Amino acid sequence: MKILVINPGATSTKVAIFEDKNKLVQENLQHSVEELERFPTVMDQKKLREEAIIKFLEKNNLKVEDLDAIAARGGILPPVESGTYRVDEKMVDYLLNKTKVQHASNLAAVIGYELAKKCKKEIPVYITDPVSVDEMIPEARLSGIKDIERKSLSHISNMRAVGIRIAEELGKRFDELNMVIAHLGSGISVAPFEKGRMIDVNNANDEGPFSVERTGELPVGDIVKLCYSGKHTKEEIKKMFIGHGGLVSYLGTNDLREAFKMAETDKKAMEVIEAMAYQIAQEVGAMCVALKGKVDAIVFTGGMAYSEKFINMIKDYIYKFAPIFIVPGEMEMEALAYGALRVLTGEEKEKVWGDEK
């Protein structure tokens, strides 16, 4: 089965060709700032990116007709269950005309659908585990203020992909196990998966542990004082939370490797790294509670999982909770390809977007 994977970012489009589970080729198609500035909206970039993808296929001696499926990154859709969804006119219309957030990910399904429409044979287009996956249990939604509901926003695609991989290593299906999975990147998501369902998760933008550039949870009273101090604009405060928080705030770097170098001569730098590990361990512990202590595996993934030294700091707190597995980096392209493949092979049923509402 040949599958084209499309994963747009702000200034590039990641593309890959898979044959079953084997990645044949992957490329990061760069789009210059000058090119992108010509377009009033993100969706206006559609033709530019589509043409770049066609050239990528041609360079690899492929046409769209040679594909068995297209796997696209899911855009900003209303809350959905996890799984693999068939892209249809209804979804494309929503992404084109109704989504409330302009984001490069919205382009993927639209471009994939339009590429497939140009072919004489039917080529299915799928999205798998978009960022809007929401399977939170009711008690996890309450924030403490009745007009504010906790939101499910996470690195679901990578977390679910590594969860499925670890389940396979254990000789089980993902939906047979309870796992706590932590994605450790520029943002940190920690989630309990109960028999495959993500029943809770910290919103990586404003909850949970601080990361290399995000603050995580903050003391509410002090934030109120900061917001009403008159010293900062709304945009400045938002940048403090996302982009200028965490290691950036304390050490002036968003690179954990650089922070460890600083820690060789700076005791304070090591304290900051240890504090981040401590907060991540606390969040893992909290998610073990969400599973009532019945945890088959704890899994760490994302860029920071490459640091054995940092992971060992976290392990010191949680090693008694459950067996710990490390899958460093991210499997986003694999997650999309494997989601489509599971449907193509009949291992999983495709879902129709809108049926869960």
C-alpha positions in Angstrom: 0.0 0.0 0.0 1.5 3.3 -1.1 0.5 6.2 1.2 1.3 9.9 0.7 1.5 11.8 4.0 0.9 15.6 4.1 1.8 17.6 7.2 1.9 21.4 6.7 3.6 23.7 9.2 3.9 27.5 9.3 6.7 27.8 6.7 7.1 24.3 5.4 5.2 21.2 4.3 6.4 17.8 5.5 5.7 15.1 3.0 6.5 11.4 2.9 5.8 8.3 1.0 5.2 5.1 2.9 4.9 1.6 1.5 2.9 -0.2 4.2 4.9 0.6 7.3 8.1 1.4 5.5 9.0 5.1 5.0 10.5 5.3 1.5 11.2 9.0 1.4 10.5 12.1 3.5 11.2 15.7 2.7 10.5 19.1 4.2 9.3 21.4 1.5 10.3 24.9 2.5 8.2 28.0 1.7 9.9 31.3 1.9 8.5 34.1 4.0 8.3 36.2 0.9 6.2 33.6 -0.9 3.8 33.2 2.0 3.4 36.9 2.6 1.7 37.2 -0.8 -1.3 35.4 0.6 -3.9 37.2 2.8 -4.9 34.0 4.6 -3.3 30.6 5.4 -5.9 28.8 3.2 -4.9 31.0 0.2 -1.5 29.1 0.3 -3.3 26.0 -0.9 -2.2 26.1 -4.5 1.4 26.9 -3.7 1.7 24.0 -1.4 -0.2 21.6 -3.6 2.1 22.3 -6.5 5.1 21.7 -4.3 3.7 18.3 -3.3 3.1 17.4 -7.0 6.7 18.2 -7.8 7.8 16.1 -4.8 5.9 13.1 -6.3 7.3 13.7 -9.7 10.8 13.8 -8.3 10.2 10.4 -6.9 8.7 9.0 -10.1 5.2 8.9 -8.7 1.8 10.3 -9.8 -1.2 10.7 -7.5 -2.8 7.7 -9.4 0.0 5.5 -8.0 -1.2 6.0 -4.4 -3.5 3.8 -2.4 -4.4 6.6 0.1 -3.4 10.0 1.3 -2.9 10.6 5.0 -3.3 14.2 6.1 -2.7 16.0 9.3 -6.0 16.9 11.0 -6.9 20.5 11.1 -8.7 22.6 13.8 -12.0 20.8 13.9 -14.6 20.7 16.7 -13.9 18.1 19.4 -13.8 14.5 18.1 -13.0 11.0 19.3 -9.6 9.5 18.5 -9.3 7.4 15.4 -9.0 7.7 11.6 -11.6 9.8 9.8 -12.4 9.8 6.1 -12.1 13.3 4.6 -15.3 14.2 2.8 -17.0 17.4 1.4 -18.4 18.2 4.8 -15.0 18.2 6.5 -13.4 20.2 3.7 -16.2 22.8 3.8 -15.7 23.2 7.5 -11.9 23.7 7.2 -12.3 26.1 4.3 -15.1 28.2 5.6 -16.1 27.6 9.2 -13.1 26.8 11.4 -12.5 29.5 14.0 -8.7 29.2 14.0 -6.4 30.0 11.0 -3.7 27.3 11.1 -1.5 25.6 8.6 -2.8 22.2 9.6 -6.2 23.1 8.1 -4.6 22.9 4.7 -3.6 19.2 4.8 -7.0 17.5 4.4 -8.2 20.2 1.9 -5.1 19.7 -0.3 -5.3 15.9 0.0 -8.9 15.8 -1.0 -8.4 18.1 -4.0 -5.4 15.9 -5.2 -7.5 12.8 -4.9 -10.5 14.4 -6.8 -8.3 14.9 -9.9 -7.7 11.1 -10.2 -9.9 8.7 -12.2 -9.6 6.0 -9.6 -10.9 6.5 -6.0 -8.2 7.4 -3.6 -9.3 7.7 0.0 -8.0 10.6 2.1 -7.8 10.2 5.9 -6.9 12.2 9.0 -5.8 10.5 12.2 -6.0 11.9 15.7 -6.3 15.6 15.1 -5.3 18.0 17.9 -9.0 18.5 18.8 -9.4 14.9 20.0 -11.5 15.1 23.2 -12.3 12.0 25.2 -12.2 13.6 28.7 -14.4 12.1 31.4 -16.9 14.6 32.8 -15.2 15.1 36.1 -12.0 16.1 34.3 -13.7 19.0 32.6 -14.6 21.1 35.6 -12.1 23.9 36.3 -13.5 25.3 39.6 -15.3 28.2 37.9 -18.6 27.2 36.2 -18.0 29.5 33.2 -14.6 28.0 32.4 -14.3 24.5 31.2 -11.0 22.6 30.9 -10.1 21.9 27.3 -8.6 18.8 25.7 -5.7 20.1 23.5 -2.6 17.9 23.3 0.1 16.2 21.2 -2.4 13.3 20.7 -1.1 12.2 17.4 2.4 11.4 18.6 1.2 10.1 22.0 -1.3 7.6 20.6 1.2 6.5 17.9 3.9 5.6 20.6 1.2 4.0 22.8 0.2 1.7 20.0 3.9 0.9 19.3 4.6 0.0 23.0 1.4 -2.1 23.1 2.7 -4.1 20.1 6.0 -4.6 21.9 4.1 -5.9 24.9 2.1 -8.3 22.7 -1.2 -6.5 23.4 -3.6 -4.1 21.7 -3.6 -0.5 22.7 -7.2 -0.7 23.8 -6.3 -3.5 26.3 -3.9 -1.4 28.3 -3.8 1.5 30.7 -0.9 3.9 30.0 0.3 7.3 31.1 2.0 8.9 28.1 4.1 12.1 28.3 5.1 14.1 25.3 8.1 16.3 26.3 8.7 19.0 23.6 8.4 22.8 23.5 5.1 22.1 25.1 4.4 19.2 27.5 1.3 17.0 27.3 0.8 14.3 29.9 -2.3 12.0 29.5 -3.8 8.9 31.0 -5.1 6.5 28.3 -7.6 4.1 29.7 -8.1 1.1 27.4 -7.0 3.4 24.5 -9.1 6.4 25.4 -7.5 9.7 26.5 -9.6 10.4 29.6 -7.8 13.5 30.7 -4.8 15.7 29.7 -3.2 18.9 30.7 -3.7 21.7 28.2 -0.1 22.1 27.1 -0.6 25.9 26.6 -1.6 26.7 30.2 -1.7 23.7 32.5 0.7 21.1 33.8 4.5 21.4 34.2 6.7 24.2 32.8 8.6 23.3 29.7 11.6 24.7 27.7 9.5 27.8 26.7 6.0 27.5 28.3 5.1 28.3 31.9 2.5 25.6 32.6 0.3 26.3 35.6 0.9 29.5 37.5 -0.3 31.0 40.8 -3.6 32.6 39.9 -3.4 35.4 42.4 0.0 36.6 41.2 -1.2 36.4 37.5 -4.2 38.6 38.4 -1.7 41.2 39.8 0.5 40.9 36.8 -2.4 41.4 34.4 -3.7 44.5 36.2 -0.3 46.0 37.0 -0.4 48.2 33.9 3.1 47.3 33.0 2.4 44.8 30.2 0.1 44.5 27.2 -2.1 41.5 26.7 0.2 40.2 23.9 3.3 40.7 26.1 1.7 38.6 28.9 0.7 35.9 26.4 4.3 35.7 25.2 5.5 35.3 28.8 3.3 32.2 29.1 4.1 30.7 25.7 7.4 31.3 24.1 9.2 33.2 26.9 8.3 31.0 29.8 10.0 27.9 31.3 13.7 27.5 30.6 13.6 30.7 28.5 12.5 32.7 31.4 15.0 31.3 33.9 18.0 30.6 31.7 17.5 32.4 28.4 17.5 29.2 26.3 14.9 26.8 25.0 17.4 24.0 24.4 17.7 21.4 27.2 21.2 20.5 26.0 22.4 24.1 26.4 20.8 24.2 29.9 22.7 21.2 31.0 26.0 22.8 29.7 25.1 25.9 31.8 24.5 23.6 34.8 28.1 22.4 34.7 29.1 25.8 36.2 25.9 27.3 37.4 24.1 25.7 40.4 20.9 27.7 39.6 20.7 26.2 36.1 20.7 22.7 37.6 17.9 23.7 40.1 15.7 24.9 37.2 16.2 21.6 35.2 15.5 19.6 38.4 12.4 21.7 39.0 11.1 20.9 35.5 11.7 17.2 36.0 10.0 17.4 39.4 6.9 19.0 37.9 6.7 16.5 35.0 6.9 13.7 37.6 4.1 15.3 39.6 1.9 15.4 36.5 2.6 11.8 35.7 1.7 10.9 39.2 -1.6 12.8 38.9 -2.4 10.9 35.7 -1.7 7.6 37.4 -4.4 8.7 39.9 -6.8 9.3 37.0 -6.3 5.6 36.2 -6.9 4.7 39.9 -3.3 3.4 40.1 -4.0 0.6 37.5 -1.1 1.5 35.1 0.5 -1.0 32.7 3.1 1.4 31.3 4.4 4.9 31.5 5.8 6.2 28.2 8.0 9.2 27.5 8.3 10.7 24.0 9.1 14.0 22.3 12.5 15.8 21.9 13.5 16.0 25.5 13.1 12.2 25.8 16.5 12.0 23.9 18.2 13.1 27.2 18.8 10.0 29.3 20.1 12.2 32.1 16.8 14.2 32.2 14.6 11.2 31.9 16.5 9.6 34.8 15.7 12.6 36.9 12.0 12.0 36.3 12.3 8.3 36.8 13.7 8.8 40.3 10.3 10.0 41.4 8.0 7.5 39.5 9.9 4.3 39.0 7.7 2.3 41.4 4.5 3.3 39.6 4.7 1.1 36.4 7.2 -0.1 33.8 8.8 2.9 32.0 9.3 3.0 28.2 11.2 5.7 26.2 10.3 6.6 22.5 12.3 9.7 21.9 11.4 12.2 19.1 8.1 12.3 17.4 6.2 9.9 15.1 3.8 12.3 13.6 4.4 11.2 10.0 4.2 7.5 11.0 1.1 8.2 13.1 -0.7 9.5 10.0 0.5 6.8 7.7 -0.2 4.0 10.1 -3.7 5.3 10.9 -4.5 5.2 7.2 -2.9 1.7 6.8 -4.9 0.3 9.7 -8.1 1.3 7.9 -6.9 0.0 4.5 -6.0 -3.4 5.9 -9.3 -3.7 7.9 -7.5 -3.6 11.3 -9.6 -0.5 12.2 -12.8 0.9 10.9 -12.8 4.4 9.4 -14.9 7.0 11.1 -17.2 9.5 9.5 -16.6 13.0 10.7 -19.8 14.4 12.4 -21.2 11.0 13.4 -19.9 11.4 16.9 -21.7 14.8 17.5 
